[in-house]
Amino acid sequence: QGCFARLAYHRLGKDFGSEDPYDIPSGNRELAKKAMLFAFNLHNRMATSAALRKYLNAHPEKEPKGFSITQTMNELEKRHPAMKLGVGFYNQIGLQLQFEESELCAAIMKNLTEQGIPVLSVHDSFVVPHDQGDELERQMVDCYTSRYGFEPKLQVSA
């Protein structure tokens, strides 16, 4: 949960704890996540707001009554002051975060296949035989922790 946001914090040597990084007072997690992803990929707040507006214009059913882009951006910046300092938001680090996430996935898959465990990746998730779930979880934690010094927050499903 919140993998991209946590990764941005952890590369700065900061922890975000176990809270949901997309939990903001106005309560729209989906749009907060979308805004945060735009903020990681664009160069300023105006471009981020414009991208979110374009998204909502293309998907009007996703815009709740009374929704405010300005309020959402204010809440995200208040919740994530470390990201507002030009090292996260509006710094176009999205591609770098995607690359780092793919490197983690590749390392996890390499470690598992070297042990003879079949593994498939689906975006930022993995599929392994049911009896290998504990080893997958161990590899995910070990690979992430060795790179960033923090444990990832995993969502495990059977």
C-alpha positions as CSV (number, residue, x, y, z in Angstrom):
1,Q,0.0,0.0,0.0
2,G,1.5,3.3,-1.1
3,C,4.6,1.7,-2.6
4,F,5.5,4.6,-4.8
5,A,5.1,7.1,-2.1
6,R,7.0,5.0,0.5
7,L,9.8,4.5,-2.1
8,A,10.1,8.2,-2.6
9,Y,10.5,8.7,1.2
10,H,12.9,5.8,1.7
11,R,15.3,7.0,-1.0
12,L,15.5,10.2,1.1
13,G,16.4,8.2,4.2
14,K,13.0,9.0,5.7
15,D,10.3,6.7,6.9
16,F,6.6,7.3,6.5
17,G,5.4,4.7,9.0
18,S,2.5,2.4,8.5
19,E,-0.1,5.0,7.6
20,D,-1.6,5.3,4.1
21,P,0.2,8.1,2.3
22,Y,-2.9,8.9,0.3
23,D,-5.1,9.4,3.3
24,I,-6.0,13.1,3.3
25,P,-8.7,15.0,5.2
26,S,-11.0,15.5,2.2
27,G,-11.0,11.7,2.0
28,N,-10.7,10.9,-1.7
29,R,-7.9,8.3,-1.7
30,E,-8.1,7.5,-5.4
31,L,-7.7,11.1,-6.5
32,A,-5.1,11.8,-3.9
33,K,-3.0,8.9,-5.3
34,K,-3.5,10.1,-8.8
35,A,-2.5,13.7,-7.9
36,M,0.6,12.4,-6.0
37,L,1.7,10.3,-9.1
38,F,1.2,13.4,-11.3
39,A,3.3,15.4,-8.8
40,F,6.1,12.9,-9.0
41,N,6.1,13.1,-12.8
42,L,5.6,16.8,-13.5
43,H,7.7,19.9,-13.0
44,N,5.3,22.1,-11.0
45,R,2.0,22.4,-9.2
46,M,0.3,24.1,-12.1
47,A,1.2,21.2,-14.4
48,T,0.1,18.7,-11.8
49,S,-3.3,20.4,-11.3
50,A,-3.8,20.7,-15.1
51,A,-3.1,17.0,-15.5
52,L,-5.5,16.1,-12.8
53,R,-8.2,18.3,-14.3
54,K,-7.6,16.7,-17.7
55,Y,-7.9,13.2,-16.2
56,L,-11.2,14.2,-14.5
57,N,-12.5,15.8,-17.7
58,A,-11.9,12.4,-19.4
59,H,-13.5,10.5,-16.5
60,P,-16.2,12.8,-15.1
61,E,-17.7,9.8,-13.1
62,K,-14.6,9.9,-10.9
63,E,-15.1,13.5,-9.8
64,P,-17.0,13.7,-6.6
65,K,-19.5,16.5,-6.0
66,G,-17.6,19.5,-4.5
67,F,-14.2,18.1,-5.3
68,S,-11.4,20.7,-5.3
69,I,-8.0,20.2,-7.0
70,T,-6.6,23.1,-5.0
71,Q,-7.7,21.6,-1.7
72,T,-6.4,18.2,-2.6
73,M,-3.0,19.6,-3.6
74,N,-2.9,21.7,-0.4
75,E,-3.7,18.6,1.7
76,L,-1.0,16.5,-0.1
77,E,1.6,19.1,0.4
78,K,0.7,19.5,4.1
79,R,0.7,15.8,4.6
80,H,4.1,15.3,2.8
81,P,6.3,18.3,3.6
82,A,9.4,16.2,2.7
83,M,8.1,15.8,-0.8
84,K,7.4,19.5,-1.3
85,L,11.0,20.5,-0.9
86,G,11.8,19.8,-4.5
87,V,13.1,16.2,-3.9
88,G,9.8,14.5,-4.6
89,F,6.9,16.5,-5.9
90,Y,7.4,18.6,-9.0
91,N,10.9,17.1,-9.6
92,Q,10.0,14.6,-12.3
93,I,11.3,11.6,-10.3
94,G,8.5,9.3,-11.4
95,L,10.6,7.5,-14.1
96,Q,13.4,7.0,-11.6
97,L,11.0,5.6,-9.0
98,Q,9.6,3.2,-11.7
99,F,13.1,2.1,-12.6
100,E,14.0,1.5,-9.0
101,E,10.8,-0.5,-8.5
102,S,11.6,-2.6,-11.6
103,E,15.1,-3.2,-10.2
104,L,13.6,-4.5,-7.0
105,C,11.2,-6.8,-8.8
106,A,14.1,-8.2,-10.9
107,A,16.2,-8.9,-7.9
108,I,13.3,-10.6,-6.1
109,M,12.6,-12.7,-9.2
110,K,16.2,-13.6,-9.6
111,N,16.6,-14.7,-6.0
112,L,13.5,-16.9,-6.2
113,T,14.3,-18.5,-9.6
114,E,17.8,-19.3,-8.3
115,Q,16.1,-21.3,-5.6
116,G,14.0,-23.1,-8.2
117,I,10.8,-21.3,-7.2
118,P,8.6,-20.3,-10.2
119,V,7.5,-16.7,-10.0
120,L,5.5,-14.3,-12.1
121,S,5.4,-10.6,-11.7
122,V,2.2,-8.6,-12.3
123,H,2.9,-4.8,-12.0
124,D,4.3,-4.6,-8.4
125,S,2.9,-7.9,-7.3
126,F,4.1,-11.5,-7.6
127,V,2.5,-14.9,-8.0
128,V,4.2,-17.9,-6.6
129,P,3.0,-21.4,-5.6
130,H,1.0,-21.2,-2.4
131,D,3.5,-23.1,-0.3
132,Q,6.3,-20.5,-1.3
133,G,4.4,-17.4,-0.1
134,D,6.6,-17.1,3.0
135,E,9.8,-17.2,1.0
136,L,8.4,-14.6,-1.4
137,E,7.6,-12.3,1.5
138,R,11.1,-12.9,2.9
139,Q,12.7,-12.0,-0.4
140,M,10.6,-8.9,-0.8
141,V,11.5,-7.6,2.7
142,D,15.2,-8.5,2.3
143,C,15.7,-7.0,-1.1
144,Y,13.9,-3.8,-0.2
145,T,15.5,-3.4,3.3
146,S,19.0,-4.0,1.9
147,R,18.5,-1.2,-0.6
148,Y,16.7,1.4,1.5
149,G,17.2,0.5,5.1
150,F,13.5,0.4,5.8
151,E,11.0,-2.5,5.7
152,P,8.3,-2.2,3.0
153,K,4.6,-2.4,3.9
154,L,3.4,-5.5,2.1
155,Q,-0.1,-6.5,1.2
156,V,-0.2,-10.3,1.2
157,S,-3.1,-12.2,-0.3
158,A,-3.5,-16.0,-0.9
